[in-house]
Amino acid sequence: MNVDSLLKPVLATAAEHAPAVDAECRFPTEAVAALGASGLLGLTVPEREGGLGVGPREFAHVTAELAAVCGSTAMVYLMHVSGAMTVAAAPPKGMPSLVSALAGGETLATLAFSEPGSRSHFWAPVSQAERNGGPDARFTADKSWVTSAGHAQMYITSVLSADEAGTVDLYAIEAGDPGVSVTGTFRGLGLRGNASAPMRFDVTAPDPTRLGEAGSGLTLMTETVMPWFNLGNAAVSLGLARAALDAAVRHTSAATLQHTGQRLAELPTIRARLARMSLQLEAADAYLRAAAGSIAAPDEQTPLYVLGVKALANDTALAVTDDAMRVCGGAAFSQHLAVERFFRDARAGHVMAPTADVLYDFYGKAITGQPVFG
């Protein structure tokens, strides 16, 4: 399968609309529609479920390529794949066609985990489901930073279990279900088109819409969501960094100081900074490829890769996009190079839960033999 042939028209559509998506803070409708038509929304879903059946390496590649032209589109894509793979790992018993709908592009998914009460600790919802004497779970959950809010058709939503005290359940909640509402707007520094708005789920959730068994939500979050999300988020960061580096190289290789006849790239300070950017990016990209390989074929190092890949890529993107702004000087502050957009977008991944700083703490716990979530 040639994934790049499927991706090429999507990239053209995403690139065409990216400036307007950013400037107008609007959802990348055209690019998401192109993703659905291409089959790439089912990139990692097993072929028996209607997907393309490829793995983490291809996912990281596609996500990075999308980010290089439109960070918002890449983030919407990342959240869909993370949701789809979680559903595929523990399909709701009452929704037998959901996985194939996610794979085929008929249904766009996202995750609704983060809450104001637990902030970046996305694995720890504070909203509580209750039975109230009936057979279905009932809960009111206020969620913050829901990517694709109001645009996704399926929200994978976390809540404290009504059946297993102190544990978490995940439910597949449809956009049209009674009690599902978008409660705010989003206008951020970067990734301005990914519609990361707050939502409220004041819903009754039948047991057949639950993913897996009662109390299994945390396991799904740590063993399925985190590997796919952290890898994809890292790919977004490095795709943005690669685009910023490429733009900086093009600009400094073409821009000339007329009074000396030198191109900017001929200045030693500029060359050295470009070299450092390139080396940082190559090192982080090598780690990303190693992480993708480990997630594809898990071993004892896989948990460390899952914790480390997002943090390293996030910090690399901050450094590279900052240096791109520096070497391009005043030209970087205008929009024609798109460097300022890559700079702004890169900052979003760093603070997206689990934040880079939280992941460094987790990694430190892991290598010193402490419970990661303890």
Secondary structure in CASP SS format (residue, H / E / C, confidence):
PFRMAT SS
TARGET T0000
AUTHOR 0000-0000-0000
METHOD secondary structure of the structure
MODEL  1
M C 1.00
N C 1.00
V H 1.00
D H 1.00
S H 1.00
L H 1.00
L H 1.00
K H 1.00
P H 1.00
V H 1.00
L H 1.00
A H 1.00
T H 1.00
A H 1.00
A H 1.00
E H 1.00
H H 1.00
A H 1.00
P H 1.00
A H 1.00
V H 1.00
D H 1.00
A H 1.00
E H 1.00
C C 1.00
R C 1.00
F C 1.00
P C 1.00
T H 1.00
E H 1.00
A H 1.00
V H 1.00
A H 1.00
A H 1.00
L H 1.00
G H 1.00
A H 1.00
S H 1.00
G C 1.00
L H 1.00
L H 1.00
G H 1.00
L C 1.00
T C 1.00
V C 1.00
P C 1.00
E H 1.00
R H 1.00
E H 1.00
G C 1.00
G C 1.00
L C 1.00
G C 1.00
V C 1.00
G C 1.00
P H 1.00
R H 1.00
E H 1.00
F H 1.00
A H 1.00
H H 1.00
V H 1.00
T H 1.00
A H 1.00
E H 1.00
L H 1.00
A H 1.00
A H 1.00
V H 1.00
C C 1.00
G H 1.00
S H 1.00
T H 1.00
A H 1.00
M H 1.00
V H 1.00
Y H 1.00
L H 1.00
M H 1.00
H H 1.00
V H 1.00
S H 1.00
G H 1.00
A H 1.00
M H 1.00
T H 1.00
V H 1.00
A H 1.00
A H 1.00
A C 1.00
P C 1.00
P C 1.00
K C 1.00
G C 1.00
M C 1.00
P C 1.00
S C 1.00
L H 1.00
V H 1.00
S H 1.00
A H 1.00
L H 1.00
A H 1.00
G H 1.00
G C 1.00
E C 1.00
T C 1.00
L C 1.00
A E 1.00
T E 1.00
L E 1.00
A E 1.00
F C 1.00
S C 1.00
E C 1.00
P C 1.00
G C 1.00
S C 1.00
R C 1.00
S C 1.00
H C 1.00
F C 1.00
W C 1.00
A C 1.00
P C 1.00
V C 1.00
S C 1.00
Q E 1.00
A C 1.00
E E 1.00
R C 1.00
N C 1.00
G C 1.00
G C 1.00
P C 1.00
D C 1.00
A E 1.00
R E 1.00
F E 1.00
T E 1.00
A E 1.00
D E 1.00
K E 1.00
S E 1.00
W E 1.00
V E 1.00
T C 1.00
S C 1.00
A C 1.00
G C 1.00
H C 1.00
A C 1.00
Q C 1.00
M E 1.00
Y E 1.00
I E 1.00
T E 1.00
S E 1.00
V E 1.00
L E 1.00
S C 1.00
A C 1.00
D C 1.00
E C 1.00
A C 1.00
G C 1.00
T C 1.00
V E 1.00
D E 1.00
L E 1.00
Y E 1.00
A E 1.00
I E 1.00
E E 1.00
A C 1.00
G C 1.00
D C 1.00
P C 1.00
G C 1.00
V E 1.00
S E 1.00
V E 1.00
T C 1.00
G C 1.00
T C 1.00
F C 1.00
R C 1.00
G C 1.00
L C 1.00
G C 1.00
L C 1.00
R C 1.00
G C 1.00
N C 1.00
A C 1.00
S C 1.00
A E 1.00
P E 1.00
M E 1.00
R E 1.00
F E 1.00
D E 1.00
V E 1.00
T E 1.00
A E 1.00
P C 1.00
D H 1.00
P H 1.00
T H 1.00
R E 1.00
L E 1.00
G C 1.00
E C 1.00
A C 1.00
G C 1.00
S C 1.00
G H 1.00
L H 1.00
T H 1.00
L H 1.00
M H 1.00
T H 1.00
E H 1.00
T H 1.00
V H 1.00
M H 1.00
P H 1.00
W H 1.00
F H 1.00
N H 1.00
L H 1.00
G H 1.00
N H 1.00
A H 1.00
A H 1.00
V H 1.00
S H 1.00
L H 1.00
G H 1.00
L H 1.00
A H 1.00
R H 1.00
A H 1.00
A H 1.00
L H 1.00
D H 1.00
A H 1.00
A H 1.00
V H 1.00
R H 1.00
H H 1.00
T H 1.00
S H 1.00
A H 1.00
A C 1.00
T E 1.00
L E 1.00
Q C 1.00
H C 1.00
T C 1.00
G C 1.00
Q E 1.00
R E 1.00
L H 1.00
A H 1.00
E H 1.00
L C 1.00
P H 1.00
T H 1.00
I H 1.00
R H 1.00
A H 1.00
R H 1.00
L H 1.00
A H 1.00
R H 1.00
M H 1.00
S H 1.00
L H 1.00
Q H 1.00
L H 1.00
E H 1.00
A H 1.00
A H 1.00
D H 1.00
A H 1.00
Y H 1.00
L H 1.00
R H 1.00
A H 1.00
A H 1.00
A H 1.00
G H 1.00
S H 1.00
I H 1.00
A H 1.00
A C 1.00
P C 1.00
D C 1.00
E C 1.00
Q C 1.00
T H 1.00
P H 1.00
L H 1.00
Y H 1.00
V H 1.00
L H 1.00
G H 1.00
V H 1.00
K H 1.00
A H 1.00
L H 1.00
A H 1.00
N H 1.00
D H 1.00
T H 1.00
A H 1.00
L H 1.00
A H 1.00
V H 1.00
T H 1.00
D H 1.00
D H 1.00
A H 1.00
M H 1.00
R H 1.00
V H 1.00
C H 1.00
G H 1.00
G H 1.00
A H 1.00
A H 1.00
F H 1.00
S C 1.00
Q C 1.00
H C 1.00
L C 1.00
A C 1.00
V H 1.00
E H 1.00
R H 1.00
F H 1.00
F H 1.00
R H 1.00
D H 1.00
A H 1.00
R H 1.00
A H 1.00
G H 1.00
H H 1.00
V H 1.00
M C 1.00
A C 1.00
P C 1.00
T C 1.00
A H 1.00
D H 1.00
V H 1.00
L H 1.00
Y H 1.00
D H 1.00
F H 1.00
Y H 1.00
G H 1.00
K H 1.00
A H 1.00
I H 1.00
T C 1.00
G C 1.00
Q C 1.00
P C 1.00
V C 1.00
F C 1.00
G C 1.00
END
